Structure formats: C-alpha cells, structure tokens
Amino acid sequence: MRTFELELRPEKTRLIEFGRYAAERLAKRGEWMPETFNLLGFTHICGKNHATGSFMVYRKTIGQRMAAKLKDLRQNAKTYTRRPGTR
C-alpha cells in the first residue's frame, strides 16, 4: 500500500468474520449470521447454493445507490413526459 501511497482509514477499517466457514464458527460462539460488507458498489453476503449446499458469495447492488438511481430516473421521466408541445 505504501508503494501507491494508500492509507487505511481507522474509522472505516475493521475485521469481520466472512467466508466458507464463518457461519459455523459464529454458531459455535452463539452468534448469528456472518456480516455483510459493501465494496465496489455491491453488498457482499455469505450464502449457500440451494442445489448443492456449497458456499457462495452473493453480490447485490447497494440498496442506497439503487434507490437514488431509480429516483433520478423517475424525475427524468417526469421531465421528458411533460415537455410543452408533446402529447
């Protein structure tokens, strides 16, 4: 990281239990499910494949970004559908 002059921000940096065996380790300690985290526009979630039962990482679009984009699209649609001279 020093090569590219990058730094970790302490208020945003923490270790979380995530990965293939995270759910098992958390269950042994009596805790709930592995945490999710947001990175590069996606929320990353530990999960299992329904057909095989094997570990998978699910990636969903970050909800706040999706909501903001949909709001913007609705606003643009209203602008374009209400132009004078159009029917």
C-alpha positions, -999 to +999 in steps of 0.1 A: +000+000+000+029+023+006+040+019-030+008+035-041+007+059-012-026+045+001-037+045+038-063+027+058-089+049+075-093+036+111-130+047+113-138+026+082-114-004+088-123-035+108-121-072+106-152-093+101-160-130+101-166-139+065-161-169+042-168-206+038-167-215+075-178-182+090-214-193+098-201-225+115-176-206+137-202-179+146-228-206+155-203-222+179-199-189+197-237-184+198-237-155+174-260-151+144-250-149+107-218-135+091-218-098+085-222-083+051-200-056+036-202-030+008-174-029-017-172-015-053-209-008-055-221-042-042-231-057-009-213-090-004-232-117+015-222-152+026-246-178+015-252-214+002-261-227-032-297-241-029-290-270-052-256-282-039-254-266-004-219-254-012-206-219-001-213-189-023-207-152-021-239-134-032-235-099-045-263-074-046-263-038-058-260-014-028-296-005-019-290+032-013-274+036-047-301+017-064-328+038-047-310+070-057-307+060-093-343+050-095-354+083-080-332+101-106-347+081-134-383+088-123-375+125-121-361+125-156-391+106-169-414+132-155-393+160-171-394+144-205-431+134-205-442+169-195-424+189-222-445+215-239-456+206-275-457+169-269-488+148-264 
